[in-house]
Amino acid sequence: MKRNKISAIICFITSLLFYIHAILNFSSEGSMGVVYICLGSTFLCLGAVWLNDRKDDDNK
Protein backbone atom coordinates (compact mmCIF):
# COMPACT_ATOMS: atom_id res chain seq x y z
CA MET A 1 0.00 0.00 0.00
CA LYS A 2 2.76 2.41 0.89
CA ARG A 3 4.61 1.47 -2.28
CA ASN A 4 1.71 2.65 -4.47
CA LYS A 5 1.61 5.98 -2.65
CA ILE A 6 5.34 6.51 -3.16
CA SER A 7 5.00 5.59 -6.84
CA ALA A 8 2.15 8.06 -7.24
CA ILE A 9 4.14 10.85 -5.58
CA ILE A 10 7.12 10.14 -7.85
CA CYS A 11 4.82 10.30 -10.88
CA PHE A 12 3.38 13.63 -9.73
CA ILE A 13 6.86 15.08 -9.23
CA THR A 14 7.96 13.80 -12.64
CA SER A 15 4.86 15.34 -14.18
CA LEU A 16 5.63 18.68 -12.57
CA LEU A 17 9.20 18.57 -13.89
CA PHE A 18 7.97 17.78 -17.41
CA TYR A 19 5.55 20.74 -17.23
CA ILE A 20 8.32 23.08 -16.08
CA HIS A 21 10.56 21.84 -18.86
CA ALA A 22 7.74 22.36 -21.37
CA ILE A 23 7.27 25.97 -20.26
CA LEU A 24 10.98 26.62 -20.63
CA ASN A 25 11.06 24.88 -24.02
CA PHE A 26 8.20 26.91 -25.51
CA SER A 27 10.45 29.96 -25.74
CA SER A 28 12.99 28.24 -28.03
CA GLU A 29 11.34 25.21 -29.68
CA GLY A 30 7.56 25.11 -29.63
CA SER A 31 7.21 21.57 -30.95
CA MET A 32 9.33 20.05 -28.19
CA GLY A 33 7.27 21.92 -25.61
CA VAL A 34 4.17 20.10 -26.83
CA VAL A 35 5.94 16.75 -26.45
CA TYR A 36 6.88 17.56 -22.85
CA ILE A 37 3.32 18.64 -22.06
CA CYS A 38 2.09 15.28 -23.36
CA LEU A 39 4.65 13.42 -21.27
CA GLY A 40 3.71 15.45 -18.19
CA SER A 41 0.04 14.66 -18.72
CA THR A 42 0.85 10.97 -19.09
CA PHE A 43 2.70 10.87 -15.78
CA LEU A 44 -0.09 12.86 -14.13
CA CYS A 45 -2.60 10.23 -15.25
CA LEU A 46 -0.35 7.39 -14.08
CA GLY A 47 -0.07 8.97 -10.64
CA ALA A 48 -3.83 9.33 -10.42
CA VAL A 49 -4.33 5.68 -11.42
CA TRP A 50 -1.88 4.50 -8.76
CA LEU A 51 -3.63 6.57 -6.10
CA ASN A 52 -6.97 5.12 -7.20
CA ASP A 53 -5.57 1.58 -6.97
CA ARG A 54 -4.44 2.36 -3.45
CA LYS A 55 -7.95 3.47 -2.46
CA ASP A 56 -9.40 0.28 -3.95
CA ASP A 57 -6.93 -1.82 -1.93
CA ASP A 58 -7.91 0.01 1.27
CA ASN A 59 -11.61 -0.71 0.72
CA LYS A 60 -11.08 -4.48 0.40
C-alpha positions as protocol buffer text, in pm:
chain_id: "A"
residue {
  index: 1
  type: MET
  ca { x: 0 y: 0 z: 0 }
}
residue {
  index: 2
  type: LYS
  ca { x: 276 y: 241 z: 89 }
}
residue {
  index: 3
  type: ARG
  ca { x: 461 y: 147 z: -228 }
}
residue {
  index: 4
  type: ASN
  ca { x: 171 y: 265 z: -447 }
}
residue {
  index: 5
  type: LYS
  ca { x: 161 y: 598 z: -265 }
}
residue {
  index: 6
  type: ILE
  ca { x: 534 y: 651 z: -316 }
}
residue {
  index: 7
  type: SER
  ca { x: 500 y: 559 z: -684 }
}
residue {
  index: 8
  type: ALA
  ca { x: 215 y: 806 z: -724 }
}
residue {
  index: 9
  type: ILE
  ca { x: 414 y: 1085 z: -558 }
}
residue {
  index: 10
  type: ILE
  ca { x: 712 y: 1014 z: -785 }
}
residue {
  index: 11
  type: CYS
  ca { x: 482 y: 1030 z: -1088 }
}
residue {
  index: 12
  type: PHE
  ca { x: 338 y: 1363 z: -973 }
}
residue {
  index: 13
  type: ILE
  ca { x: 686 y: 1508 z: -923 }
}
residue {
  index: 14
  type: THR
  ca { x: 796 y: 1380 z: -1264 }
}
residue {
  index: 15
  type: SER
  ca { x: 486 y: 1534 z: -1418 }
}
residue {
  index: 16
  type: LEU
  ca { x: 563 y: 1868 z: -1257 }
}
residue {
  index: 17
  type: LEU
  ca { x: 920 y: 1857 z: -1389 }
}
residue {
  index: 18
  type: PHE
  ca { x: 797 y: 1778 z: -1741 }
}
residue {
  index: 19
  type: TYR
  ca { x: 555 y: 2074 z: -1723 }
}
residue {
  index: 20
  type: ILE
  ca { x: 832 y: 2308 z: -1608 }
}
residue {
  index: 21
  type: HIS
  ca { x: 1056 y: 2184 z: -1886 }
}
residue {
  index: 22
  type: ALA
  ca { x: 774 y: 2236 z: -2137 }
}
residue {
  index: 23
  type: ILE
  ca { x: 727 y: 2597 z: -2026 }
}
residue {
  index: 24
  type: LEU
  ca { x: 1098 y: 2662 z: -2063 }
}
residue {
  index: 25
  type: ASN
  ca { x: 1106 y: 2488 z: -2402 }
}
residue {
  index: 26
  type: PHE
  ca { x: 820 y: 2691 z: -2551 }
}
residue {
  index: 27
  type: SER
  ca { x: 1045 y: 2996 z: -2574 }
}
residue {
  index: 28
  type: SER
  ca { x: 1299 y: 2824 z: -2803 }
}
residue {
  index: 29
  type: GLU
  ca { x: 1134 y: 2521 z: -2968 }
}
residue {
  index: 30
  type: GLY
  ca { x: 756 y: 2511 z: -2963 }
}
residue {
  index: 31
  type: SER
  ca { x: 721 y: 2157 z: -3095 }
}
residue {
  index: 32
  type: MET
  ca { x: 933 y: 2005 z: -2819 }
}
residue {
  index: 33
  type: GLY
  ca { x: 727 y: 2192 z: -2561 }
}
residue {
  index: 34
  type: VAL
  ca { x: 417 y: 2010 z: -2683 }
}
residue {
  index: 35
  type: VAL
  ca { x: 594 y: 1675 z: -2645 }
}
residue {
  index: 36
  type: TYR
  ca { x: 688 y: 1756 z: -2285 }
}
residue {
  index: 37
  type: ILE
  ca { x: 332 y: 1864 z: -2206 }
}
residue {
  index: 38
  type: CYS
  ca { x: 209 y: 1528 z: -2336 }
}
residue {
  index: 39
  type: LEU
  ca { x: 465 y: 1342 z: -2127 }
}
residue {
  index: 40
  type: GLY
  ca { x: 371 y: 1545 z: -1819 }
}
residue {
  index: 41
  type: SER
  ca { x: 4 y: 1466 z: -1872 }
}
residue {
  index: 42
  type: THR
  ca { x: 85 y: 1097 z: -1909 }
}
residue {
  index: 43
  type: PHE
  ca { x: 270 y: 1087 z: -1578 }
}
residue {
  index: 44
  type: LEU
  ca { x: -9 y: 1286 z: -1413 }
}
residue {
  index: 45
  type: CYS
  ca { x: -260 y: 1023 z: -1525 }
}
residue {
  index: 46
  type: LEU
  ca { x: -35 y: 739 z: -1408 }
}
residue {
  index: 47
  type: GLY
  ca { x: -7 y: 897 z: -1064 }
}
residue {
  index: 48
  type: ALA
  ca { x: -383 y: 933 z: -1042 }
}
residue {
  index: 49
  type: VAL
  ca { x: -433 y: 568 z: -1142 }
}
residue {
  index: 50
  type: TRP
  ca { x: -188 y: 450 z: -876 }
}
residue {
  index: 51
  type: LEU
  ca { x: -363 y: 657 z: -610 }
}
residue {
  index: 52
  type: ASN
  ca { x: -697 y: 512 z: -720 }
}
residue {
  index: 53
  type: ASP
  ca { x: -557 y: 158 z: -697 }
}
residue {
  index: 54
  type: ARG
  ca { x: -444 y: 236 z: -345 }
}
residue {
  index: 55
  type: LYS
  ca { x: -795 y: 347 z: -246 }
}
residue {
  index: 56
  type: ASP
  ca { x: -940 y: 28 z: -395 }
}
residue {
  index: 57
  type: ASP
  ca { x: -693 y: -182 z: -193 }
}
residue {
  index: 58
  type: ASP
  ca { x: -791 y: 1 z: 127 }
}
residue {
  index: 59
  type: ASN
  ca { x: -1161 y: -71 z: 72 }
}
residue {
  index: 60
  type: LYS
  ca { x: -1108 y: -448 z: 40 }
}
